[in-house]
Amino acid sequence: MKKVLSLISFIFLYNLILLLQNYTGEVYQIYLIGFRFNLFLIINLVLIYINRREVKNFLTELKLIGKFRDWSFAFLVPILISALVITLAYFLGKVEYNKPDFIIELGGTLLLDLPMYYLWNLPFLISVLILIRYFVGSVSSIRLLLFGLIFNLALVADKIFELNNTENLLAYYAVNAGLIFFNLFVFVSSKSFWVALLSILMSIYSYVIVMGSNNKFIIQTFFARRYESWEGIFSLSFTQQFLPEYLYGLLFVIFGLFFFILKKKI
């Protein structure tokens, strides 16, 4: 019962902050030597403290660095997914170069700056992963699926957690569902908080750099704090019925599921 109440509180309070940020247009976050400290982190720390006895049982898992192939998967697969979407759009649809502003600052130096963003987002993302590990508990495919669905439906309601520039509601759900399931699969399969942290960053970067984002929180948390949006390097299109967001979501789920099944067989 305590876990259920904590999960409900987690989802409710996250939505409350997202609604507040969406309404005011502000990001309630401070930056200290680059580190991101926001309201989400406060909620995470409070919930971790409330459930400290249960959380303490698996904190030893923080010692698990993860295998080299897990790190490689987390780093390379999101890049591969973007490459596949761009390639398919080139042959089956249309690809236009947007000539975005600040391409060097936001896109060109990102891989060089990745270790810094990894460190700066560590308190926030590790606290999120600790709570997810607590909520999911002993992993089963059904439990993982249910948690992913709940998390997706709760946090992207009314396009609050928008990642891209599309007005299509289904596209929002497709991208967010793909990102959530991909990172859940990587997390539980690698059993490493550190691999999962890289996976979250790379999946967001690989999508946003290509497609863009109007989400001020996403841009100022995972990119540069002095920017509010990013146009994206390319404008991709297939048909009016099939949007590139659908393909992104589908590929993230397929690759995440493949990794999950592969790790269970090894």
Secondary structure, 3 states (H helix, E strand, C coil): CHHHHHHHHHHHHHHHHHHHHHHHCCCCEEEECCEEEEHHHHHHHHHHHHCHHHHHCCHHHHHCCCCHHHHHHHHHHHHHHHHHHHHHHHHHCEEEECCCCCHHHHHHCHHHHHHHHHHHCHHHHHHHHHHHHHHHCCCCHHHHHHHHHHHHHHHCHHHCCCCCCCCCHHHHHHHHHHHHHHHHHHHHHHCCHHHHHHHHHHHHHHHHHHHCECCHHHHHHHCCCCCCCECCCEEEECCCCCCHHHHHHHHHHHHHHHHHHHHHHC
